[in-house]
Amino acid sequence: MTNISSQTHAISINPANGEQIGHYPFESEAALQAALNRGSGGFAAWRKTPVTERAQAMIALAKALRDNAATMANMITQEMGKPITQARGEIEKCAQLCEWYAEHG
């Protein structure tokens, strides 16, 4: 069994009660480099994607944010200690920004 510490894992703590919510192992240097390479490759493809397709992706993202708002708001509240009403507002703001960029981007 792996020892879990702040040296080996990102540890998520609920600020309201100090309880550990989860822990996530740090990636190896090789895994990090592979992720960076995938990101670079994704950007190279995305920049060639027509604006209309990009806009549709942003609209789909806004819908996904709204469809999953309750789950994400609860996560924000647990992980950041933000009041649930503010967490819901943050998700709605993100959805509205996606729609704004879809229209104006």
C-alpha positions as CSV (number, residue, x, y, z in Angstrom):
1,M,0.0,0.0,0.0
2,T,1.3,3.4,-1.0
3,N,1.9,6.0,1.8
4,I,-0.1,9.1,1.1
5,S,1.4,12.4,2.0
6,S,1.6,15.9,0.5
7,Q,5.0,14.9,-0.9
8,T,3.4,12.1,-3.0
9,H,-0.3,13.2,-3.5
10,A,-2.5,16.3,-3.9
11,I,-4.8,16.0,-0.9
12,S,-8.2,17.6,-1.1
13,I,-9.5,18.9,2.3
14,N,-13.0,20.2,3.0
15,P,-12.2,23.7,4.5
16,A,-15.5,23.6,6.5
17,N,-14.6,20.6,8.6
18,G,-11.0,19.7,7.8
19,E,-11.9,16.2,6.5
20,Q,-10.0,14.7,3.7
21,I,-12.2,14.4,0.6
22,G,-9.8,12.6,-1.6
23,H,-6.2,12.3,-2.7
24,Y,-4.6,12.2,-6.1
25,P,-1.1,10.8,-6.9
26,F,1.3,13.2,-8.6
27,E,2.2,12.2,-12.1
28,S,5.7,11.0,-13.1
29,E,7.8,13.3,-15.3
30,A,7.2,11.0,-18.3
31,A,3.4,11.1,-17.8
32,L,3.5,14.9,-17.4
33,Q,5.5,15.2,-20.6
34,A,3.0,12.9,-22.5
35,A,0.1,15.0,-21.3
36,L,1.9,18.2,-22.5
37,N,2.5,16.6,-25.9
38,R,-1.1,15.6,-26.2
39,G,-2.1,19.2,-25.4
40,S,0.2,20.6,-28.0
41,G,-1.2,18.1,-30.6
42,G,-4.8,19.0,-29.6
43,F,-4.1,22.7,-30.0
44,A,-2.6,22.1,-33.5
45,A,-5.8,20.3,-34.6
46,W,-8.2,22.7,-32.7
47,R,-6.7,25.8,-34.4
48,K,-7.6,24.4,-37.8
49,T,-11.2,23.7,-36.7
50,P,-13.7,26.0,-38.3
51,V,-15.2,28.7,-36.0
52,T,-18.7,27.3,-36.5
53,E,-17.6,24.0,-35.1
54,R,-15.8,25.7,-32.2
55,A,-18.9,27.6,-31.4
56,Q,-21.0,24.4,-31.3
57,A,-18.5,22.9,-28.9
58,M,-18.8,26.0,-26.6
59,I,-22.6,25.7,-26.7
60,A,-22.3,22.0,-25.9
61,L,-20.0,22.8,-23.0
62,A,-22.6,25.4,-21.7
63,K,-25.2,22.7,-21.8
64,A,-23.0,20.2,-20.0
65,L,-22.3,22.7,-17.3
66,R,-25.9,23.3,-16.7
67,D,-26.8,19.6,-16.9
68,N,-24.2,18.8,-14.2
69,A,-24.6,22.0,-12.2
70,A,-25.9,20.3,-9.0
71,T,-23.0,17.8,-8.8
72,M,-20.4,20.5,-9.7
73,A,-21.8,23.0,-7.2
74,N,-21.6,20.4,-4.4
75,M,-18.0,19.7,-5.3
76,I,-17.1,23.4,-5.3
77,T,-18.8,23.8,-1.9
78,Q,-17.0,20.8,-0.5
79,E,-13.6,21.6,-1.9
80,M,-13.5,25.4,-1.6
81,G,-16.0,26.1,1.2
82,K,-18.0,28.4,-1.1
83,P,-21.7,28.7,-0.2
84,I,-23.8,26.5,-2.5
85,T,-25.7,29.5,-3.9
86,Q,-22.4,31.1,-5.0
87,A,-21.2,27.8,-6.4
88,R,-24.3,27.5,-8.5
89,G,-23.9,31.1,-9.7
90,E,-20.3,30.4,-10.6
91,I,-21.3,27.5,-12.8
92,E,-24.1,29.5,-14.5
93,K,-21.5,32.3,-15.1
94,C,-19.2,29.8,-16.8
95,A,-22.1,28.5,-19.0
96,Q,-23.0,32.1,-20.0
97,L,-19.4,32.8,-20.9
98,C,-19.3,29.7,-23.1
99,E,-22.4,31.0,-24.9
100,W,-20.9,34.5,-25.2
101,Y,-17.7,33.1,-26.8
102,A,-19.8,30.9,-29.1
103,E,-21.6,34.0,-30.3
104,H,-18.7,36.5,-30.3
105,G,-15.6,34.4,-30.6
